[in-house]
Each structure stands twice: as structure tokens, then as C-alpha cells.
Amino acid sequence: MPSLHPLHFLLLAVTGWANRQQAEAIAYLVAENRTLRGGLPKRVPLTNPERIRLAELGKRLGRKVLKELASIGTPDTILGWYRKHVAAKYD
């Protein structure tokens, strides 16, 4: 088995630390979003640019991740906004 070069080890350590930091930041933001959503009305009015932005980001995440994270709408709603946005481009 080849030995690990010290620079490779350092790179692996930094990458692991960065991934852990990102995962902790995401977990915090999810918890914060859910807390803030608790104080808002059932339906939050959104502008079309806000829907488009959420739809584009949601499409990249996919239905499975949206199911875990989305609190402003269901995955079906968010992906529906995306389909409408794409369809509007070709009208």
C-alpha cells in the first residue's frame, strides 16, 4: 500500500473540516428557517422573481432533498414553479 504524502494528508484534513463546517451551517440554517416559519402566516406571498429563484435552486436539489429542506412549499409546488418558468420561456 503506498504511503500518503504529507501534503495529501493535509489536503484531506482541510477538505474534511470544510465539509463538516458546511454540513453544520446547513443544519443551522434549516433549523433557523423552521423556527422563523413558525411565526409567519400559513401562506407567505412571494413575487414571481422569488418563485423563479426558489424554483431554479429547488430543481438543482431535486425532489428528495426538497422533501427534507423545503418549508415554504411542497416539493411538488416548487418543482411546479420551475415547470411553469421553463414553459414561459418558450411561449
MDTraj code that builds the backbone (N, CA, C; nanometers):
import mdtraj as md
import numpy as np

residues = "MET PRO SER LEU HIS PRO LEU HIS PHE LEU LEU LEU ALA VAL THR GLY TRP ALA ASN ARG GLN GLN ALA GLU ALA ILE ALA TYR LEU VAL ALA GLU ASN ARG THR LEU ARG GLY GLY LEU PRO LYS ARG VAL PRO LEU THR ASN PRO GLU ARG ILE ARG LEU ALA GLU LEU GLY LYS ARG LEU GLY ARG LYS VAL LEU LYS GLU LEU ALA SER ILE GLY THR PRO ASP THR ILE LEU GLY TRP TYR ARG LYS HIS VAL ALA ALA LYS TYR ASP".split()
xyz = np.array([
    [0.0848, -0.1174, 0.0000],
    [0.0000, 0.0000, 0.0000],
    [0.0894, 0.1239, 0.0000],
    [0.0677, 0.2164, -0.0938],
    [0.1537, 0.3346, -0.0999],
    [0.1294, 0.4255, 0.0211],
    [0.2365, 0.4910, 0.0643],
    [0.2220, 0.5818, 0.1790],
    [0.1593, 0.7132, 0.1335],
    [0.0942, 0.7790, 0.2261],
    [0.0254, 0.9040, 0.1977],
    [0.1245, 1.0190, 0.2115],
    [0.1392, 1.0956, 0.1076],
    [0.2271, 1.2118, 0.1095],
    [0.1736, 1.3120, 0.2120],
    [0.2593, 1.3787, 0.2871],
    [0.2117, 1.4736, 0.3892],
    [0.1189, 1.5814, 0.3329],
    [0.1430, 1.6247, 0.2112],
    [0.0570, 1.7270, 0.1502],
    [-0.0820, 1.6699, 0.1224],
    [-0.0883, 1.5452, 0.0819],
    [-0.2177, 1.4803, 0.0596],
    [-0.2951, 1.4696, 0.1901],
    [-0.2237, 1.4330, 0.2967],
    [-0.2877, 1.4220, 0.4267],
    [-0.3445, 1.5568, 0.4705],
    [-0.2672, 1.6627, 0.4520],
    [-0.3122, 1.7974, 0.4883],
    [-0.4343, 1.8375, 0.4057],
    [-0.4322, 1.8072, 0.2783],
    [-0.5450, 1.8379, 0.1904],
    [-0.6704, 1.7624, 0.2330],
    [-0.6564, 1.6359, 0.2667],
    [-0.7699, 1.5571, 0.3156],
    [-0.8254, 1.6138, 0.4458],
    [-0.7379, 1.6554, 0.5349],
    [-0.7815, 1.7107, 0.6629],
    [-0.8585, 1.8408, 0.6430],
    [-0.8077, 1.9279, 0.5583],
    [-0.8746, 2.0569, 0.5316],
    [-1.0083, 2.0338, 0.4621],
    [-1.0129, 1.9418, 0.3681],
    [-1.1374, 1.9115, 0.2972],
    [-1.2417, 1.8555, 0.3929],
    [-1.2017, 1.7658, 0.4799],
    [-1.2939, 1.7103, 0.5784],
    [-1.3477, 1.8174, 0.6711],
    [-1.2620, 1.9077, 0.7145],
    [-1.3036, 2.0176, 0.8016],
    [-1.4040, 2.1071, 0.7296],
    [-1.3775, 2.1411, 0.6025],
    [-1.4667, 2.2277, 0.5258],
    [-1.6031, 2.1609, 0.5059],
    [-1.6035, 2.0315, 0.4749],
    [-1.7310, 1.9600, 0.4576],
    [-1.8106, 1.9588, 0.5876],
    [-1.7438, 1.9380, 0.6982],
    [-1.8103, 1.9361, 0.8282],
    [-1.8675, 2.0744, 0.8602],
    [-1.7913, 2.1798, 0.8304],
    [-1.8376, 2.3166, 0.8528],
    [-1.9624, 2.3456, 0.7684],
    [-1.9607, 2.3043, 0.6431],
    [-2.0755, 2.3268, 0.5551],
    [-2.1975, 2.2509, 0.6049],
    [-2.1795, 2.1274, 0.6470],
    [-2.2919, 2.0478, 0.6959],
    [-2.3512, 2.1104, 0.8218],
    [-2.2661, 2.1610, 0.9107],
    [-2.3146, 2.2259, 1.0320],
    [-2.3867, 2.3562, 0.9997],
    [-2.3359, 2.4333, 0.9033],
    [-2.4010, 2.5583, 0.8621],
    [-2.5381, 2.5300, 0.8019],
    [-2.5475, 2.4275, 0.7196],
    [-2.6757, 2.3906, 0.6580],
    [-2.7748, 2.3462, 0.7649],
    [-2.7302, 2.2659, 0.8596],
    [-2.8183, 2.2205, 0.9672],
    [-2.8699, 2.3390, 1.0483],
    [-2.7826, 2.4351, 1.0755],
    [-2.8246, 2.5544, 1.1483],
    [-2.9281, 2.6333, 1.0692],
    [-2.9023, 2.6557, 0.9401],
    [-2.9944, 2.7341, 0.8577],
    [-3.1302, 2.6661, 0.8431],
    [-3.1318, 2.5341, 0.8337],
    [-3.2590, 2.4605, 0.8273],
    [-3.3364, 2.4821, 0.9563],
    [-3.2697, 2.4690, 1.0701],
    [-3.3370, 2.4892, 1.1991],
    [-3.3851, 2.6334, 1.2134],
    [-3.3044, 2.7281, 1.1723],
    [-3.3429, 2.8685, 1.1795],
    [-3.4637, 2.8972, 1.0898],
    [-3.4627, 2.8425, 0.9692],
    [-3.5767, 2.8598, 0.8772],
    [-3.7050, 2.8057, 0.9381],
    [-3.6980, 2.6880, 0.9947],
    [-3.8181, 2.6281, 1.0543],
    [-3.8680, 2.7109, 1.1721],
    [-3.7768, 2.7645, 1.2511],
    [-3.8152, 2.8498, 1.3634],
    [-3.8831, 2.9771, 1.3131],
    [-3.8243, 3.0413, 1.2142],
    [-3.8815, 3.1647, 1.1601],
    [-4.0155, 3.1388, 1.0919],
    [-4.0271, 3.0264, 1.0213],
    [-4.1532, 2.9928, 0.9548],
    [-4.2659, 2.9743, 1.0557],
    [-4.2336, 2.9343, 1.1772],
    [-4.3354, 2.9162, 1.2793],
    [-4.4088, 3.0448, 1.3135],
    [-4.3445, 3.1590, 1.2958],
    [-4.4054, 3.2875, 1.3270],
    [-4.4709, 3.3560, 1.2090],
    [-4.4692, 3.2930, 1.0947],
    [-4.5266, 3.3533, 0.9738],
    [-4.6660, 3.2968, 0.9466],
    [-4.7441, 3.3692, 0.8650],
    [-4.8753, 3.3147, 0.8274],
    [-4.8593, 3.1859, 0.7466],
    [-4.9684, 3.1106, 0.7356],
    [-4.9670, 2.9824, 0.6648],
    [-4.9111, 2.9973, 0.5227],
    [-4.9600, 3.0972, 0.4509],
    [-4.9119, 3.1211, 0.3142],
    [-4.8313, 3.2497, 0.3107],
    [-4.7112, 3.2413, 0.2615],
    [-4.6247, 3.3583, 0.2500],
    [-4.6327, 3.4077, 0.1053],
    [-4.6743, 3.5343, 0.0860],
    [-4.6818, 3.5844, -0.0516],
    [-4.5416, 3.6012, -0.1108],
    [-4.5233, 3.5489, -0.2308],
    [-4.3947, 3.5587, -0.2990],
    [-4.4122, 3.6321, -0.4313],
    [-4.3100, 3.7044, -0.4701],
    [-4.3106, 3.7678, -0.6017],
    [-4.2681, 3.6637, -0.7052],
    [-4.2928, 3.6915, -0.8317],
    [-4.2503, 3.5986, -0.9371],
    [-4.0986, 3.5772, -0.9371],
    [-4.0171, 3.6844, -0.9243],
    [-3.8719, 3.6596, -0.9189],
    [-3.8313, 3.5708, -0.8006],
    [-3.8983, 3.5838, -0.6868],
    [-3.8680, 3.4969, -0.5724],
    [-3.9037, 3.3520, -0.6034],
    [-4.0201, 3.3313, -0.6656],
    [-4.0597, 3.1946, -0.7040],
    [-3.9607, 3.1345, -0.8025],
    [-3.9202, 3.2144, -0.9000],
    [-3.8267, 3.1656, -1.0020],
    [-3.6946, 3.1251, -0.9370],
    [-3.6434, 3.2092, -0.8483],
    [-3.5158, 3.1787, -0.7827],
    [-3.5250, 3.0500, -0.7001],
    [-3.6324, 3.0380, -0.6207],
    [-3.6514, 2.9157, -0.5416],
    [-3.6696, 2.7936, -0.6317],
    [-3.7420, 2.8119, -0.7423],
    [-3.7659, 2.7007, -0.8345],
    [-3.6354, 2.6528, -0.8984],
    [-3.5521, 2.7476, -0.9413],
    [-3.4250, 2.7090, -1.0047],
    [-3.3336, 2.6375, -0.9053],
    [-3.3259, 2.6894, -0.7839],
    [-3.2431, 2.6228, -0.6824],
    [-3.3019, 2.4883, -0.6424],
    [-3.4338, 2.4830, -0.6297],
    [-3.5013, 2.3586, -0.5924],
    [-3.4841, 2.2503, -0.6972],
    [-3.4880, 2.2893, -0.8242],
    [-3.4695, 2.1922, -0.9330],
    [-3.3321, 2.1271, -0.9233],
    [-3.2308, 2.2081, -0.8919],
    [-3.0952, 2.1547, -0.8786],
    [-3.0841, 2.0560, -0.7623],
    [-3.1580, 2.0845, -0.6544],
    [-3.1522, 1.9958, -0.5375],
    [-3.2247, 1.8639, -0.5613],
    [-3.3371, 1.8708, -0.6311],
    [-3.4160, 1.7513, -0.6572],
    [-3.5226, 1.7294, -0.5515],
    [-3.6187, 1.6476, -0.5861],
    [-3.7364, 1.6231, -0.5023],
    [-3.6998, 1.5658, -0.3646],
    [-3.6070, 1.4720, -0.3621],
    [-3.5722, 1.4049, -0.2361],
    [-3.5156, 1.5046, -0.1339],
    [-3.4238, 1.5898, -0.1771],
    [-3.3639, 1.6881, -0.0868],
    [-3.4666, 1.7957, -0.0505],
    [-3.5474, 1.8372, -0.1476],
    [-3.6519, 1.9361, -0.1196],
    [-3.7478, 1.8858, -0.0122],
    [-3.7772, 1.7576, -0.0171],
    [-3.8682, 1.6996, 0.0820],
    [-3.8127, 1.7182, 0.2232],
    [-3.6815, 1.7118, 0.2366],
    [-3.6157, 1.7290, 0.3663],
    [-3.6054, 1.8763, 0.4066],
    [-3.5822, 1.9653, 0.3092],
    [-3.5470, 2.1033, 0.3409],
    [-3.6588, 2.2054, 0.3247],
    [-3.7395, 2.1905, 0.2229],
    [-3.8346, 2.2969, 0.1864],
    [-3.9367, 2.3207, 0.2964],
    [-3.9544, 2.4476, 0.3299],
    [-4.0555, 2.4818, 0.4289],
    [-4.1531, 2.5861, 0.3757],
    [-4.1243, 2.6432, 0.2601],
    [-4.2112, 2.7465, 0.2043],
    [-4.3159, 2.6870, 0.1104],
    [-4.2944, 2.5644, 0.0712],
    [-4.3883, 2.4935, -0.0146],
    [-4.3470, 2.3484, -0.0262],
    [-4.4344, 2.2683, -0.0825],
    [-4.4016, 2.1275, -0.1017],
    [-4.3074, 2.1132, -0.2202],
    [-4.2374, 2.0013, -0.2303],
    [-4.1545, 1.9792, -0.3489],
    [-4.2365, 1.9896, -0.4784],
    [-4.3609, 1.9384, -0.4762],
    [-4.4456, 1.9476, -0.5961],
    [-4.4715, 2.0925, -0.6346],
    [-4.4955, 2.1773, -0.5357],
    [-4.5208, 2.3189, -0.5623],
    [-4.3972, 2.3854, -0.6214],
    [-4.2833, 2.3640, -0.5594],
    [-4.1594, 2.4286, -0.6036],
    [-4.1189, 2.3801, -0.7420],
    [-4.1298, 2.2501, -0.7668],
    [-4.0959, 2.1980, -0.8992],
    [-4.2006, 2.2391, -1.0024],
    [-4.3237, 2.2598, -0.9594],
    [-4.4269, 2.3135, -1.0485],
    [-4.3935, 2.4548, -1.0920],
    [-4.3419, 2.5365, -1.0000],
    [-4.2974, 2.6719, -1.0358],
    [-4.1891, 2.6637, -1.1419],
    [-4.1005, 2.5660, -1.1276],
    [-3.9921, 2.5507, -1.2252],
    [-4.0474, 2.5152, -1.3629],
    [-4.1414, 2.4196, -1.3664],
    [-4.2001, 2.3803, -1.4957],
    [-4.2698, 2.4987, -1.5623],
    [-4.3423, 2.5786, -1.4839],
    [-4.4098, 2.6969, -1.5392],
    [-4.3085, 2.7978, -1.5904],
    [-4.2002, 2.8156, -1.5173],
    [-4.0950, 2.9092, -1.5586],
    [-4.0323, 2.8658, -1.6911],
    [-4.0011, 2.7382, -1.7021],
    [-3.9417, 2.6870, -1.8263],
    [-4.0406, 2.6980, -1.9418],
    [-4.1671, 2.6635, -1.9167],
    [-4.2691, 2.6723, -2.0213],
    [-4.2879, 2.8161, -2.0677],
    [-4.2794, 2.9120, -1.9757],
    [-4.2983, 3.0530, -2.0103],
    [-4.1865, 3.1031, -2.1021],
    [-4.0685, 3.0432, -2.0927],
    [-3.9569, 3.0824, -2.1796],
    [-3.9891, 3.0550, -2.3264],
    [-4.0706, 2.9509, -2.3504],
    [-4.0958, 2.9079, -2.4871],
    [-4.2305, 2.9548, -2.5400],
    [-4.3017, 3.0348, -2.4621],
    [-4.4296, 3.0898, -2.5088],
    [-4.4096, 3.2186, -2.5839],
])
top = md.Topology()
chain = top.add_chain()
for i, resn in enumerate(residues, 1):
    res = top.add_residue(resn, chain, resSeq=i)
    for name in ("N", "CA", "C"):
        top.add_atom(name, md.element.get_by_symbol(name[0]), res)
traj = md.Trajectory(xyz[None], top)
